[in-house]
């Protein structure tokens, strides 16, 4: 676990194949550049870690997941000699923040989010980049950016239209920044499940789900996530053609191992995925 050591994020392997990535920046996990950099580093590491088959993203704080962007720690208007150079500096900063959020979606391993309490602004960006999203009863969400004079710029407005089935309600929430809870989150399709028991309950539910995913063939889960992500951004025909190229994965030893486990009614054993390339 030495590769996952950091200041603002706690990482543990509570179960075989499951990495728990826990935001830990009191008092409210305000999202700043340092937290963003650590998050990206951990997800890029998890993506190529042969010991990791599923990731759970959660918060260490009782108050909630995150209050959103730390306006006191992030330079929203960088100093420069002229407006063009200031715009370029701001663009680089936004790219940096966007890439950290995208590292969740781009991670080869499935990511399960477990949120409770407050999930504002950048928290919704992070949440929407996860593959499976659970929330606790009483969770309060907000696409908060318009309240500080901004359009959400690190992922929410790009990912939410692809994962949410009610466009009218999404526009209402994004344009008003009003708070909404688990009933509307379920109605939107933002969460697959609302869990009782607060922080502990939702984290336990996410961990149980992650254990199930981690027990499956790592080739199968990696391929499934990859093809789902590709198909979400392309037509059905493009997705089918891409799958034709990807189908070389059926040659994995995981396939006969899965068949054998099924017929013998016992858990399968799978070889780990390759680790990071050594240069």
N, C-alpha and C positions, 0 to 999 in steps of 0.2 A: 504493500500500500504506500510505499515511500513516494511513488510518482504522483500521488494524489494529495500530498501534504499542501496545505495552504492556510491563509490567515482568515478568510471570510467564508469558507465553505468546508464543511465536514464531510468526509467520505469514508464509508465503511462497507464491508462485505458481510452483511448479516446472514446471508444464506448463500449456498453454493451457486455461483453464476450471477448473483444479483448485487449490483453496486448501488448503494444509496447515496445520493448527492444531496446534501442538506445545506440550504442557505443559512448562514449564521452571522449576520451583521446587525447586532442590536442597535437601536431598540425596535426598528421596523423593517429591517432588511432593505433600506433605501438603496436603490440600484445606482451604483457609480461605476467609473471606469475600472477600478481595481476589481470589483466584484465581477464585472463583465469579462475581464481578462481571465480571471480564475475559472469562471464558468466555461469559457471556450476551451481552455487548456484541459479541463477535466473531461469534457465531452469528446474532444479529439483523441484523448488518451483512451477513453473507454471504447471508442469506435474500433481501435486496433488491439485492444487488450484481450488475449485469448481466454482469460479467466472471467471475463464479463460477457453475459448473454442477455441481460436485461438491466435497465437502469430505472431507479425510482427517484424522481425529483420532488423534494419537499422542503419544509422549513423547520428550523430548530426552535423558532420563537412561538410562544403561546398566542401572541397578538395576531399572527397570521402569516401569510406567504410573503407579501411585500407591499409596502405603501407606494411603490413606484419609483420613478426617477428621483435621484437626490439632486434637487435644484441648487443646493448650496455647494455641492462638490463637483458638479459638472459645468464646464465652461460652455454655455450655449451660444455665446457670441464671442468667438475668439478675436483677439486683437490682431490687426494686420495693417499694412500701409494703405490699402485701398479696399473698396467693397468686393472686387473680384477675388483678391487674395484671401479676404475674410471668408468669402463663400467657399473657396477651395479648401480652406482649413476646416470649416464646418462640415463640408462634404466628407472629408477624410475621417472626421470624428464619428459621423453618422454611419459610415461604412464599417468602422470598427465595432460600433454597437450592434449593427445589423448582423455582422458575421458571427458575433457571439451567440445571438438568438438562433441564427440559422444552424449553428453547430449542433443544436438539439435535433432538428429535423434531419440534418445530414449524418448524424451518428448512425453507424451501421446497426447498432443494437436498438431494439424497441425501447421506448421511453414512456414510463407511466408516471403521470403527475398526480400528486395528492396534495390538495390545497385546503386550507381552513382559514377562518378569520377574514382579514382583508386581502384582496387581490386587486390592486389598482394599477392603472397605467402600464408600466413596463411589465408588471406581473401578468397581465393579460397577454402581452407579447410572448412571454416565456411559456405561458400555459398553452397558447394556441399552437406553438411549435411542437408540442408533445404529441405522441401517437395515441395514447389512451389517457383520458382526463377524468379524474374523480374529484369530487369536492365533499366537504363535510356539511352537514346541516348548519345553517346560520352563516355560511360563507357570504361575504359581500364583495361583489365584483363592480368594477367601473372602468370604462374606457375613458380615462380621465383627462386626456391631453387638451381638449378644447377649453377646459376650465383654466388652463395656463397659457392660452393663446396659441396653441400648436395643433397641428394634425399629427396623430400618432405616426411615428416615422421609423419604427424598427421592427415592424412585422404584423401588427394586429390588422391593419386595414388591407393587407395583402392576403393573409391566411384566413381570416375569419369568413370572408365571402365564400371560400372553398370548403369550409367545414360547417357552416351554419345554413339551415334550410329556410329561415325566415328573413328575407332581405329587408322588409319594412321595419321589423323590430331592430335589426342590426343597425340600420341607418338612424333610427330613433335614439338608440343607446349611444352611438358614436357621436351624434350631433348634439346631444344634450348633456353627456357625461354623467347622467344620473346613475345612482346605485341600483344594482339588481341582484337578486339572490338565486338560490338553487332552483326554484320553480321555473323562472325565466331561462336560466342556464340550460335546464333540461329541455324546455320548449324550443330553444334555439338549436339544440344539438351540440352545445359547447361541452357538455359533460355526458358521459355514458351512464353515470351512476351518482346518486347522492347518498352519502353514508352517515349513519348516526354515530354518536360517540365522540364527536369533536375531533381534535387533532389526532389523538391516539387511534380512534376508530378508523379514520380515513387512511392513516398511514399503515395500519395493520391490513386493511382491505387491499391497498396498493401492493403491499409486500406479498400477500397471498397470490394476487394476480401475477406479479412478477415471477414468483416461484414456478407457477404453471408454465409461463412463457419460457423461462430458463430451462425447464425440463424437456422442451422440444428440441428438435434438430436445429443447431445454430445456422446451418445452411438454409433450412426452410424458413426460419424467422427472419434472417437477413434478407433473403430473396423476397419474401412476402412484403416486408416494409418497403424495400426498394421499388418493387413493381407497383405497389399502391401509390407511393409518392410520384412515380413517373406517370401513372395513369391519371392522377388527379390534375396534372398539368397538361395533358395531351388528349387527343380524341381517342375513342374506343379502338379505331383501326390502327392508329399509331401505337397504342398500348399493346395490341395483339402482336404487331410486327416486332416490337421491342422484346416482347416475351419470347418470341421465336428465337431470337439471338441469345436470350438469357437462359434458355432451357438446357444449356450444357450442364447446369447445376444438378440435373436429375442423375448425373453420373456419380454423384457423391455416395460414399459408403453409408451415409445416413439413411438412404432409401431402404436398402435391404435390412439395415439394423432396425428401422421403424417397423417394417413388415414382420420381422421376427418377434419383436417385442409385443406387437399387437396379437399375433397368433398365440404366443406363449403367455399373454396376459401378465407381463412384467415390464418394469421400466427399461427403456433403452439406454445404452451407453454410447455416447457420441465422441468422436475425436475433437479436440479443440480447434478453433480456427487459427490460421497463421497469425503470429504477432506482427508488430510493426517491422517494416523493411529495414535491414541493417545496411547502411551505406559504407 
